[in-house]
Amino acid sequence: MTLSCTPIVTNNTIANNHSTSSSTTASGAGICAYSGSSCTGKNNIVHTNYATNNPDFTGNLSFTYSLAGQYLSGIGNVVNNPQYVHNIPDSYFNLCQTASGQATNSPCVDAGDPSSTLIEGSTRTDFIFDTGVVDMGFHWFEPLSGFADLDIWFTEEELSELTAALIPTEMVITISNYPNPFNVNTTINLKINRPEEMELVVTDVSGRIVDTIYQGYIQSGIHQFHFSGENLSSGVYFYQANVGGYNVTGKALLIK
């Protein structure tokens, strides 16, 4: 609900909200803009919300390149089923895409504003980032999370105290490769939230290391590593990153 404000909403998935009241607020379970309010945005999915009337939105809404469950005027907007993938863990509202193994493509795929810059994250179940035109909807990450056993310390020479809030105790790693399946060459995409020592290797299905791609210190942020399967036979290979004692693994299919 928005009241006397003008929010801008971009690349969000607004779903599974309920408004079962018999009052006027029973409209617009997803977005309700009234009393002088308005809501603008693009590349959004507003669908699968539940209310007595106009379940997805009501009021002054101005979206473009978005999908809704009821008619929404504006360039690039569609009324359609977003085709969520429901049979995956954690109830993500990922989108069906043939490139990630589903039988059909969601109408939200490559349907965002063509002038929008690509964003981090993915709408796909294999969490491969967008290329070309951004997808509608929220873009997820596939994190490997853990908590490091860190001590708070101080030294008389340089610091009086090291504040706990400045220490990133949670390691978050995302890893994927594109294209996948691939023919000879693919790019491994890695994102970490703090600098660490890292080793990135590729193994075959027996666990034998076929390539050591990187060993050394790596800064926080997004990194890309090239992998060539030119001297390997077709089959499944696993790329594994050991970052500061945390391990994350992805699977790639080489087809020659």
C-alpha positions in Angstrom: 0.0 0.0 0.0 1.2 3.5 -0.7 -0.3 6.6 1.0 0.7 10.2 0.0 3.9 9.1 -1.6 5.4 8.4 -5.0 7.6 5.3 -4.9 9.5 4.0 -7.9 9.6 0.2 -8.2 12.1 -1.5 -10.6 12.8 -5.2 -11.2 10.6 -6.5 -8.4 8.4 -9.6 -8.1 5.3 -8.8 -6.0 3.5 -12.0 -5.4 1.6 -14.2 -2.9 0.1 -11.3 -1.0 -3.4 -11.6 0.5 -6.1 -9.0 1.3 -9.2 -10.8 2.5 -10.9 -7.9 4.3 -14.4 -6.9 3.3 -13.4 -3.2 3.4 -12.0 -1.1 0.6 -8.5 -2.4 1.4 -9.6 -5.8 0.0 -8.5 -4.4 -3.4 -4.9 -4.4 -4.4 -3.2 -7.0 -2.3 0.0 -6.5 -4.4 0.0 -2.7 -4.7 -2.6 -0.3 -3.4 -2.0 3.4 -4.2 -4.7 5.8 -3.2 -5.3 9.2 -1.4 -3.1 11.1 -3.7 -0.4 8.5 -4.0 1.1 7.1 -7.2 3.5 4.3 -8.0 5.8 4.2 -11.1 8.3 1.7 -12.3 9.4 -0.8 -14.9 10.5 -4.5 -15.3 8.2 -5.7 -12.6 6.0 -8.8 -12.1 2.8 -8.1 -10.1 0.9 -11.4 -10.2 -0.5 -14.2 -8.0 -1.8 -11.9 -5.4 -5.2 -12.5 -3.7 -8.0 -10.0 -2.9 -11.8 -9.7 -3.4 -11.3 -7.1 -6.2 -8.4 -6.2 -8.4 -6.0 -8.6 -6.5 -2.7 -7.4 -8.0 -3.1 -3.7 -7.9 -5.4 -0.8 -7.5 -5.0 3.0 -7.7 -2.7 5.2 -9.7 -0.1 2.8 -11.1 2.2 3.7 -14.0 4.4 0.8 -15.0 6.2 0.0 -18.3 7.7 -3.4 -19.5 5.9 -5.2 -16.7 3.6 -8.2 -16.3 0.4 -8.3 -14.2 -2.6 -10.5 -13.7 -5.0 -7.8 -14.7 -4.9 -5.1 -17.4 -2.1 -2.6 -17.0 -1.7 0.2 -19.5 1.7 1.3 -20.6 4.4 0.4 -23.2 5.7 -3.1 -23.0 3.2 -4.3 -20.4 1.6 -7.7 -20.7 -1.2 -9.6 -19.0 -0.2 -13.2 -18.8 0.9 -16.1 -16.6 4.5 -15.4 -15.5 5.2 -19.2 -15.4 7.0 -19.4 -12.1 9.0 -22.6 -11.3 7.5 -23.9 -8.1 9.3 -27.2 -7.6 12.7 -25.8 -6.4 13.9 -25.2 -2.8 13.2 -22.1 -0.8 10.1 -21.0 -2.8 12.0 -18.7 -5.1 9.7 -17.1 -7.8 12.2 -18.1 -10.6 10.9 -18.1 -14.2 10.6 -21.0 -16.5 13.3 -20.9 -19.2 14.3 -23.6 -21.7 17.9 -22.7 -21.3 17.8 -23.8 -17.6 15.9 -27.0 -18.3 12.2 -26.1 -18.3 9.8 -27.0 -21.1 8.7 -23.4 -21.9 9.9 -19.8 -21.6 8.2 -17.4 -19.3 6.8 -14.3 -21.1 8.9 -12.3 -18.7 12.2 -13.5 -20.2 14.1 -10.9 -22.2 11.0 -8.7 -21.9 12.2 -5.9 -19.7 13.0 -2.3 -20.9 15.6 -2.7 -23.6 17.3 0.5 -22.4 17.7 -0.9 -18.8 21.2 -1.8 -17.8 21.7 -5.5 -16.8 21.6 -6.2 -13.1 23.3 -8.8 -10.9 21.4 -11.9 -10.0 19.2 -14.2 -12.1 15.6 -15.2 -12.7 16.7 -18.7 -13.7 16.8 -21.8 -11.6 20.5 -22.3 -12.5 21.2 -18.7 -11.4 23.0 -17.7 -14.7 22.9 -13.9 -15.1 21.0 -12.1 -17.9 22.6 -11.4 -21.2 21.1 -9.0 -23.8 17.8 -7.6 -22.5 17.0 -7.7 -18.8 14.3 -10.1 -17.6 11.2 -8.8 -15.8 11.0 -9.5 -12.1 13.4 -9.9 -9.1 16.8 -11.4 -9.7 18.0 -13.9 -7.2 21.4 -15.1 -6.0 22.4 -18.7 -5.1 24.5 -18.0 -2.0 26.6 -20.4 0.1 26.5 -18.8 3.5 28.3 -19.6 6.7 29.6 -17.8 9.8 33.3 -17.5 10.4 34.8 -18.0 13.9 36.4 -14.6 14.3 37.7 -12.9 17.5 37.5 -9.2 18.3 41.0 -7.9 19.1 43.0 -4.7 19.7 46.6 -3.7 19.7 48.3 -0.9 21.6 50.5 0.1 18.8 47.8 0.9 16.1 44.2 0.3 17.1 42.4 0.7 20.4 39.6 -1.5 19.3 38.3 -3.3 16.2 34.6 -2.8 15.9 32.7 -6.0 15.4 30.3 -4.4 13.0 33.2 -3.8 10.6 34.1 -7.4 10.3 32.1 -9.3 7.6 31.4 -12.5 9.6 29.2 -14.0 6.9 30.8 -15.4 3.8 28.5 -15.2 0.7 29.7 -16.9 -2.5 27.9 -17.3 -5.8 29.2 -19.3 -8.8 27.9 -20.2 -12.2 29.2 -20.7 -15.8 27.9 -19.5 -19.2 27.3 -20.9 -21.7 26.2 -24.2 -20.2 26.2 -26.7 -21.9 29.3 -25.4 -23.7 31.5 -26.4 -26.7 35.1 -26.0 -25.8 35.0 -22.6 -24.0 32.9 -21.3 -21.1 33.2 -18.5 -18.5 33.0 -19.2 -14.8 31.4 -16.3 -12.9 32.2 -15.9 -9.2 31.1 -13.3 -6.7 32.3 -13.0 -3.1 31.6 -10.5 -0.4 35.1 -10.2 1.1 38.7 -10.7 0.0 40.1 -14.2 0.7 42.6 -16.7 -0.5 41.0 -18.9 -3.2 41.7 -22.0 -5.3 39.5 -22.7 -8.3 39.8 -26.1 -9.9 37.8 -28.2 -12.4 37.4 -31.9 -11.9 35.8 -34.8 -13.8 33.1 -37.0 -12.4 35.6 -39.2 -10.7 37.0 -36.2 -8.7 40.3 -36.0 -10.7 41.5 -32.4 -11.1 41.7 -31.7 -14.8 42.6 -28.0 -14.5 43.6 -25.6 -11.8 42.3 -22.2 -13.0 43.3 -19.9 -10.2 45.3 -20.0 -6.9 45.9 -16.9 -4.9 44.4 -13.9 -3.1 41.2 -12.5 -4.6 39.4 -9.2 -3.9 35.7 -9.0 -3.0 33.4 -8.4 -6.0 32.6 -10.1 -9.3 35.2 -12.1 -11.1 35.3 -14.1 -14.4 37.5 -17.0 -15.3 38.0 -18.6 -18.7 37.9 -22.4 -18.9 38.8 -24.3 -22.1 37.8 -28.0 -22.6 39.7 -28.2 -25.8 41.8 -31.2 -24.6 38.9 -32.9 -22.7 36.3 -35.3 -23.9 32.6 -34.6 -23.8 30.9 -35.1 -20.5 30.1 -33.5 -17.1 32.7 -31.5 -15.2 32.6 -29.8 -11.9 34.2 -26.5 -11.1 34.9 -25.9 -7.4 36.0 -22.8 -5.6 37.6 -23.0 -2.1 37.4 -19.5 -0.7 38.7 -19.0 2.8 37.7 -22.5 3.8 34.3 -22.4 2.2 33.6 -24.6 -0.8 31.1 -24.0 -3.6 30.7 -26.2 -6.6 29.0 -25.9 -10.0 28.3 -28.4 -12.8 29.1 -27.8 -16.5 28.3 -30.0 -19.5 30.9 -30.1 -22.3 29.5 -31.2 -25.7 31.8 -31.5 -28.7 
